[in-house]
Amino acid sequence: MARPREFQEDEIVKTVFRAFWRRGYAATSMRDLEAETGVGTASLYNAFGDKRALFRTALEAYMDAHIRSRMRRLERMAPVARIDAFVHEVVSALADDSEPAGCLVINSVMESAAGDRGMRDYVAGCIGEVEEFIRVALEDAAAQGAISPDLPVRDVACGFMTMLLGLHVAAKLRPGLCALESAARPMLSVLRHRTFPAGRAKS
């Protein structure tokens, strides 16, 4: 009979994703993870596979804990408030010095995912979930008359996602809450307009 594992996998994964978040994928060794989790390398391999598989598990746990949970909670809000709250919560989190800089998923775009097509596709899917959340909120807002029905929803959702990516990169330099809020303000102003310039096709 196989010997039962003497650790809680969920807690180990949380420790692992914070280690990757602080150091990055390449700079985090299995020896580092063994030291931080208190679980031997062989046991980590047996439970999760190799370092790449463990990183993928950590990314999924990060998405659930920091991104998907936020989107689920905000879905109960009015659509414009939903987007506004999402952006402001992201900005506040990025300005929080008690957390590692940036976002584990977006940091991965700039590091390990760059030369790993499978990981790049996975990360792109994670980013796509956020863009879809924004797109649906924009469509709901247009349907309710909260924003212009002529707003090119897909373009604007893409614009918001690009802005969020830029904020995460900027956060690596720790510019502070005020600077991040200022950077987000022009895109958020789109949500305040009931009309949109003529000549733009609806999405």
ZADO-1210 file (C-alpha; in nm, 4 decimals, padded with zeros to 6 digits):
<atoms>
<atom x="00.0000" y="00.0000" z="00.0000" code="MET" pos="1"/>
<atom x="00.1280" y="00.3442" z="-00.0918" code="ALA" pos="2"/>
<atom x="00.2311" y="00.5610" z="00.1985" code="ARG" pos="3"/>
<atom x="-00.0088" y="00.8574" z="00.2433" code="PRO" pos="4"/>
<atom x="00.1358" y="01.2025" z="00.1777" code="ARG" pos="5"/>
<atom x="00.2219" y="01.3920" z="00.4923" code="GLU" pos="6"/>
<atom x="00.1428" y="01.7382" z="00.3581" code="PHE" pos="7"/>
<atom x="-00.1546" y="01.9385" z="00.2365" code="GLN" pos="8"/>
<atom x="-00.1164" y="01.9916" z="-00.1377" code="GLU" pos="9"/>
<atom x="-00.3220" y="02.3147" z="-00.1404" code="ASP" pos="10"/>
<atom x="-00.0964" y="02.4753" z="00.1180" code="GLU" pos="11"/>
<atom x="00.2161" y="02.3584" z="-00.0611" code="ILE" pos="12"/>
<atom x="00.0924" y="02.5063" z="-00.3901" code="VAL" pos="13"/>
<atom x="00.0251" y="02.8418" z="-00.2226" code="LYS" pos="14"/>
<atom x="00.3790" y="02.8460" z="-00.0857" code="THR" pos="15"/>
<atom x="00.5153" y="02.7489" z="-00.4264" code="VAL" pos="16"/>
<atom x="00.3312" y="03.0180" z="-00.6203" code="PHE" pos="17"/>
<atom x="00.4511" y="03.2828" z="-00.3780" code="ARG" pos="18"/>
<atom x="00.8080" y="03.1611" z="-00.4245" code="ALA" pos="19"/>
<atom x="00.7764" y="03.1792" z="-00.8049" code="PHE" pos="20"/>
<atom x="00.6020" y="03.5168" z="-00.7706" code="TRP" pos="21"/>
<atom x="00.8886" y="03.6636" z="-00.5679" code="ARG" pos="22"/>
<atom x="01.1820" y="03.5207" z="-00.7613" code="ARG" pos="23"/>
<atom x="01.0528" y="03.4270" z="-01.1042" code="GLY" pos="24"/>
<atom x="01.0580" y="03.0837" z="-01.2631" code="TYR" pos="25"/>
<atom x="01.4228" y="03.0650" z="-01.3698" code="ALA" pos="26"/>
<atom x="01.5607" y="03.1977" z="-01.0399" code="ALA" pos="27"/>
<atom x="01.3571" y="02.9554" z="-00.8280" code="THR" pos="28"/>
<atom x="01.5259" y="02.6171" z="-00.7931" code="SER" pos="29"/>
<atom x="01.3758" y="02.2960" z="-00.6655" code="MET" pos="30"/>
<atom x="01.6142" y="02.3330" z="-00.3708" code="ARG" pos="31"/>
<atom x="01.4492" y="02.6716" z="-00.2977" code="ASP" pos="32"/>
<atom x="01.1044" y="02.5132" z="-00.3115" code="LEU" pos="33"/>
<atom x="01.2148" y="02.2312" z="-00.0855" code="GLU" pos="34"/>
<atom x="01.3445" y="02.4829" z="00.1685" code="ALA" pos="35"/>
<atom x="01.0283" y="02.6958" z="00.1588" code="GLU" pos="36"/>
<atom x="00.7749" y="02.4150" z="00.1655" code="THR" pos="37"/>
<atom x="00.9608" y="02.1792" z="00.3963" code="GLY" pos="38"/>
<atom x="00.8824" y="01.9006" z="00.1502" code="VAL" pos="39"/>
<atom x="01.1613" y="01.7029" z="-00.0143" code="GLY" pos="40"/>
<atom x="01.2272" y="01.7405" z="-00.3846" code="THR" pos="41"/>
<atom x="01.1419" y="01.3762" z="-00.4504" code="ALA" pos="42"/>
<atom x="00.8048" y="01.4192" z="-00.2783" code="SER" pos="43"/>
<atom x="00.7334" y="01.7362" z="-00.4777" code="LEU" pos="44"/>
<atom x="00.8127" y="01.5529" z="-00.8015" code="TYR" pos="45"/>
<atom x="00.5934" y="01.2605" z="-00.7004" code="ASN" pos="46"/>
<atom x="00.3026" y="01.4882" z="-00.6155" code="ALA" pos="47"/>
<atom x="00.3226" y="01.7442" z="-00.8953" code="PHE" pos="48"/>
<atom x="00.5650" y="01.6272" z="-01.1632" code="GLY" pos="49"/>
<atom x="00.8702" y="01.8249" z="-01.2748" code="ASP" pos="50"/>
<atom x="00.9410" y="02.1932" z="-01.2096" code="LYS" pos="51"/>
<atom x="00.7472" y="02.3044" z="-01.5184" code="ARG" pos="52"/>
<atom x="00.4398" y="02.1057" z="-01.4141" code="ALA" pos="53"/>
<atom x="00.4662" y="02.2459" z="-01.0624" code="LEU" pos="54"/>
<atom x="00.4877" y="02.5972" z="-01.2062" code="PHE" pos="55"/>
<atom x="00.1749" y="02.5347" z="-01.4158" code="ARG" pos="56"/>
<atom x="-00.0078" y="02.4141" z="-01.1033" code="THR" pos="57"/>
<atom x="00.1123" y="02.7233" z="-00.9185" code="ALA" pos="58"/>
<atom x="-00.0116" y="02.9531" z="-01.1967" code="LEU" pos="59"/>
<atom x="-00.3554" y="02.7903" z="-01.1868" code="GLU" pos="60"/>
<atom x="-00.3706" y="02.8333" z="-00.8091" code="ALA" pos="61"/>
<atom x="-00.2658" y="03.1970" z="-00.8440" code="TYR" pos="62"/>
<atom x="-00.5392" y="03.2566" z="-01.1031" code="MET" pos="63"/>
<atom x="-00.8011" y="03.1081" z="-00.8718" code="ASP" pos="64"/>
<atom x="-00.6841" y="03.2960" z="-00.5634" code="ALA" pos="65"/>
<atom x="-00.6080" y="03.6373" z="-00.7119" code="HIS" pos="66"/>
<atom x="-00.7952" y="03.6760" z="-01.0410" code="ILE" pos="67"/>
<atom x="-01.0948" y="03.4446" z="-01.0819" code="ARG" pos="68"/>
<atom x="-01.2146" y="03.4969" z="-00.7247" code="SER" pos="69"/>
<atom x="-01.2133" y="03.8740" z="-00.7819" code="ARG" pos="70"/>
<atom x="-01.4041" y="03.8455" z="-01.1087" code="MET" pos="71"/>
<atom x="-01.6671" y="03.6165" z="-00.9529" code="ARG" pos="72"/>
<atom x="-01.7191" y="03.8573" z="-00.6634" code="ARG" pos="73"/>
<atom x="-01.7497" y="04.1645" z="-00.8868" code="LEU" pos="74"/>
<atom x="-01.9924" y="04.0005" z="-01.1314" code="GLU" pos="75"/>
<atom x="-02.2735" y="04.0903" z="-00.8871" code="ARG" pos="76"/>
<atom x="-02.2097" y="04.4624" z="-00.9406" code="MET" pos="77"/>
<atom x="-02.3518" y="04.6909" z="-01.2090" code="ALA" pos="78"/>
<atom x="-02.1409" y="04.6555" z="-01.5252" code="PRO" pos="79"/>
<atom x="-01.9631" y="04.9937" z="-01.5238" code="VAL" pos="80"/>
<atom x="-01.8954" y="04.9654" z="-01.1499" code="ALA" pos="81"/>
<atom x="-01.7713" y="04.6105" z="-01.2140" code="ARG" pos="82"/>
<atom x="-01.4936" y="04.7264" z="-01.4450" code="ILE" pos="83"/>
<atom x="-01.4129" y="05.0308" z="-01.2351" code="ASP" pos="84"/>
<atom x="-01.3818" y="04.8193" z="-00.9189" code="ALA" pos="85"/>
<atom x="-01.1736" y="04.5550" z="-01.0951" code="PHE" pos="86"/>
<atom x="-00.9212" y="04.8112" z="-01.2196" code="VAL" pos="87"/>
<atom x="-00.9015" y="04.9912" z="-00.8857" code="HIS" pos="88"/>
<atom x="-00.8545" y="04.6645" z="-00.6957" code="GLU" pos="89"/>
<atom x="-00.5766" y="04.5642" z="-00.9336" code="VAL" pos="90"/>
<atom x="-00.4093" y="04.9040" z="-00.8904" code="VAL" pos="91"/>
<atom x="-00.4340" y="04.8808" z="-00.5107" code="SER" pos="92"/>
<atom x="-00.2866" y="04.5303" z="-00.5145" code="ALA" pos="93"/>
<atom x="-00.0015" y="04.6398" z="-00.7399" code="LEU" pos="94"/>
<atom x="00.0820" y="04.9295" z="-00.5077" code="ALA" pos="95"/>
<atom x="00.0850" y="04.7022" z="-00.2015" code="ASP" pos="96"/>
<atom x="00.4480" y="04.6695" z="-00.0897" code="ASP" pos="97"/>
<atom x="00.3627" y="04.3648" z="00.1207" code="SER" pos="98"/>
<atom x="00.3064" y="04.1613" z="-00.1983" code="GLU" pos="99"/>
<atom x="00.5628" y="04.0659" z="-00.4642" code="PRO" pos="100"/>
<atom x="00.5833" y="04.3105" z="-00.7537" code="ALA" pos="101"/>
<atom x="00.3603" y="04.2633" z="-01.0550" code="GLY" pos="102"/>
<atom x="00.1439" y="03.9622" z="-01.1325" code="CYS" pos="103"/>
<atom x="00.2680" y="03.6035" z="-01.1466" code="LEU" pos="104"/>
<atom x="00.0831" y="03.5376" z="-01.4740" code="VAL" pos="105"/>
<atom x="00.2034" y="03.8540" z="-01.6481" code="ILE" pos="106"/>
<atom x="00.5541" y="03.8182" z="-01.5067" code="ASN" pos="107"/>
<atom x="00.5531" y="03.4767" z="-01.6714" code="SER" pos="108"/>
<atom x="00.4834" y="03.6338" z="-02.0103" code="VAL" pos="109"/>
<atom x="00.8058" y="03.8284" z="-01.9803" code="MET" pos="110"/>
<atom x="01.0098" y="03.5362" z="-01.8523" code="GLU" pos="111"/>
<atom x="00.9570" y="03.1630" z="-01.8917" code="SER" pos="112"/>
<atom x="00.6578" y="03.1729" z="-02.1264" code="ALA" pos="113"/>
<atom x="00.8548" y="03.3613" z="-02.3896" code="ALA" pos="114"/>
<atom x="01.0337" y="03.0484" z="-02.5115" code="GLY" pos="115"/>
<atom x="00.7749" y="02.7890" z="-02.4152" code="ASP" pos="116"/>
<atom x="00.4816" y="02.7725" z="-02.6542" code="ARG" pos="117"/>
<atom x="00.2670" y="02.5558" z="-02.4284" code="GLY" pos="118"/>
<atom x="00.3154" y="02.7878" z="-02.1329" code="MET" pos="119"/>
<atom x="00.2679" y="03.0929" z="-02.3544" code="ARG" pos="120"/>
<atom x="-00.0648" y="02.9560" z="-02.4777" code="ASP" pos="121"/>
<atom x="-00.1740" y="02.8834" z="-02.1211" code="TYR" pos="122"/>
<atom x="-00.0816" y="03.2343" z="-02.0049" code="VAL" pos="123"/>
<atom x="-00.2583" y="03.3844" z="-02.3076" code="ALA" pos="124"/>
<atom x="-00.5698" y="03.1929" z="-02.2035" code="GLY" pos="125"/>
<atom x="-00.5471" y="03.3377" z="-01.8517" code="CYS" pos="126"/>
<atom x="-00.5186" y="03.6897" z="-01.9910" code="ILE" pos="127"/>
<atom x="-00.8082" y="03.6123" z="-02.2247" code="GLY" pos="128"/>
<atom x="-01.0292" y="03.5317" z="-01.9238" code="GLU" pos="129"/>
<atom x="-00.9769" y="03.8832" z="-01.7890" code="VAL" pos="130"/>
<atom x="-01.0411" y="04.0419" z="-02.1282" code="GLU" pos="131"/>
<atom x="-01.3615" y="03.8392" z="-02.1608" code="GLU" pos="132"/>
<atom x="-01.4731" y="03.9576" z="-01.8158" code="PHE" pos="133"/>
<atom x="-01.4273" y="04.3179" z="-01.9297" code="ILE" pos="134"/>
<atom x="-01.5926" y="04.2590" z="-02.2682" code="ARG" pos="135"/>
<atom x="-01.9038" y="04.1058" z="-02.1098" code="VAL" pos="136"/>
<atom x="-01.9272" y="04.3939" z="-01.8620" code="ALA" pos="137"/>
<atom x="-01.9035" y="04.6447" z="-02.1483" code="LEU" pos="138"/>
<atom x="-02.1751" y="04.4622" z="-02.3430" code="GLU" pos="139"/>
<atom x="-02.3977" y="04.4595" z="-02.0334" code="ASP" pos="140"/>
<atom x="-02.3342" y="04.8317" z="-01.9814" code="ALA" pos="141"/>
<atom x="-02.4211" y="04.9117" z="-02.3443" code="ALA" pos="142"/>
<atom x="-02.7399" y="04.7018" z="-02.3242" code="ALA" pos="143"/>
<atom x="-02.8462" y="04.8913" z="-02.0120" code="GLN" pos="144"/>
<atom x="-02.7714" y="05.2324" z="-02.1641" code="GLY" pos="145"/>
<atom x="-02.4906" y="05.2987" z="-01.9166" code="ALA" pos="146"/>
<atom x="-02.2413" y="05.3592" z="-02.1983" code="ILE" pos="147"/>
<atom x="-02.2775" y="05.4427" z="-02.5663" code="SER" pos="148"/>
<atom x="-02.4209" y="05.1568" z="-02.7761" code="PRO" pos="149"/>
<atom x="-02.1730" y="05.2649" z="-03.0472" code="ASP" pos="150"/>
<atom x="-01.8734" y="05.1838" z="-02.8290" code="LEU" pos="151"/>
<atom x="-01.6514" y="04.9277" z="-03.0095" code="PRO" pos="152"/>
<atom x="-01.6694" y="04.6781" z="-02.7262" code="VAL" pos="153"/>
<atom x="-01.3999" y="04.4351" z="-02.8380" code="ARG" pos="154"/>
<atom x="-01.1558" y="04.7172" z="-02.9124" code="ASP" pos="155"/>
<atom x="-01.2203" y="04.8793" z="-02.5766" code="VAL" pos="156"/>
<atom x="-01.1871" y="04.5480" z="-02.3894" code="ALA" pos="157"/>
<atom x="-00.8545" y="04.4973" z="-02.5664" code="CYS" pos="158"/>
<atom x="-00.7551" y="04.8508" z="-02.4675" code="GLY" pos="159"/>
<atom x="-00.8353" y="04.7821" z="-02.1037" code="PHE" pos="160"/>
<atom x="-00.6330" y="04.4612" z="-02.1118" code="MET" pos="161"/>
<atom x="-00.3374" y="04.6391" z="-02.2683" code="THR" pos="162"/>
<atom x="-00.3599" y="04.9068" z="-02.0004" code="MET" pos="163"/>
<atom x="-00.3671" y="04.6405" z="-01.7263" code="LEU" pos="164"/>
<atom x="-00.0640" y="04.4671" z="-01.8754" code="LEU" pos="165"/>
<atom x="00.1202" y="04.7991" z="-01.8785" code="GLY" pos="166"/>
<atom x="00.0285" y="04.8660" z="-01.5161" code="LEU" pos="167"/>
<atom x="00.1654" y="04.5289" z="-01.4108" code="HIS" pos="168"/>
<atom x="00.4920" y="04.5983" z="-01.5889" code="VAL" pos="169"/>
<atom x="00.5103" y="04.9472" z="-01.4354" code="ALA" pos="170"/>
<atom x="00.4456" y="04.8008" z="-01.0913" code="ALA" pos="171"/>
<atom x="00.7794" y="04.6198" z="-01.1110" code="LYS" pos="172"/>
<atom x="00.9343" y="04.9660" z="-01.0652" code="LEU" pos="173"/>
<atom x="00.7098" y="05.0351" z="-00.7615" code="ARG" pos="174"/>
<atom x="00.5873" y="05.3793" z="-00.8795" code="PRO" pos="175"/>
<atom x="00.3261" y="05.4050" z="-00.6033" code="GLY" pos="176"/>
<atom x="-00.0538" y="05.4156" z="-00.5891" code="LEU" pos="177"/>
<atom x="-00.0939" y="05.7716" z="-00.7203" code="CYS" pos="178"/>
<atom x="00.1124" y="05.7072" z="-01.0344" code="ALA" pos="179"/>
<atom x="-00.0693" y="05.3820" z="-01.1103" code="LEU" pos="180"/>
<atom x="-00.4097" y="05.5463" z="-01.0619" code="GLU" pos="181"/>
<atom x="-00.3060" y="05.8282" z="-01.2966" code="SER" pos="182"/>
<atom x="-00.1999" y="05.5751" z="-01.5587" code="ALA" pos="183"/>
<atom x="-00.5366" y="05.3972" z="-01.5366" code="ALA" pos="184"/>
<atom x="-00.7499" y="05.7119" z="-01.5402" code="ARG" pos="185"/>
<atom x="-00.7585" y="05.7809" z="-01.9187" code="PRO" pos="186"/>
<atom x="-00.8903" y="05.4332" z="-01.9967" code="MET" pos="187"/>
<atom x="-01.1443" y="05.4445" z="-01.7163" code="LEU" pos="188"/>
<atom x="-01.2736" y="05.7750" z="-01.8548" code="SER" pos="189"/>
<atom x="-01.4194" y="05.5784" z="-02.1478" code="VAL" pos="190"/>
<atom x="-01.6781" y="05.4413" z="-01.9048" code="LEU" pos="191"/>
<atom x="-01.8039" y="05.7919" z="-01.8274" code="ARG" pos="192"/>
<atom x="-01.9103" y="05.8777" z="-02.1838" code="HIS" pos="193"/>
<atom x="-02.2637" y="05.8127" z="-02.3042" code="ARG" pos="194"/>
<atom x="-02.1664" y="05.9027" z="-02.6616" code="THR" pos="195"/>
<atom x="-01.8831" y="05.7908" z="-02.8829" code="PHE" pos="196"/>
<atom x="-01.7266" y="05.9636" z="-03.1871" code="PRO" pos="197"/>
<atom x="-01.9091" y="05.8991" z="-03.5111" code="ALA" pos="198"/>
<atom x="-01.7588" y="05.6735" z="-03.7743" code="GLY" pos="199"/>
<atom x="-01.6691" y="05.3868" z="-03.5426" code="ARG" pos="200"/>
<atom x="-01.8409" y="05.0563" z="-03.5992" code="ALA" pos="201"/>
<atom x="-01.9970" y="04.8670" z="-03.3155" code="LYS" pos="202"/>
<atom x="-01.8258" y="04.5429" z="-03.2149" code="SER" pos="203"/>
</atoms>
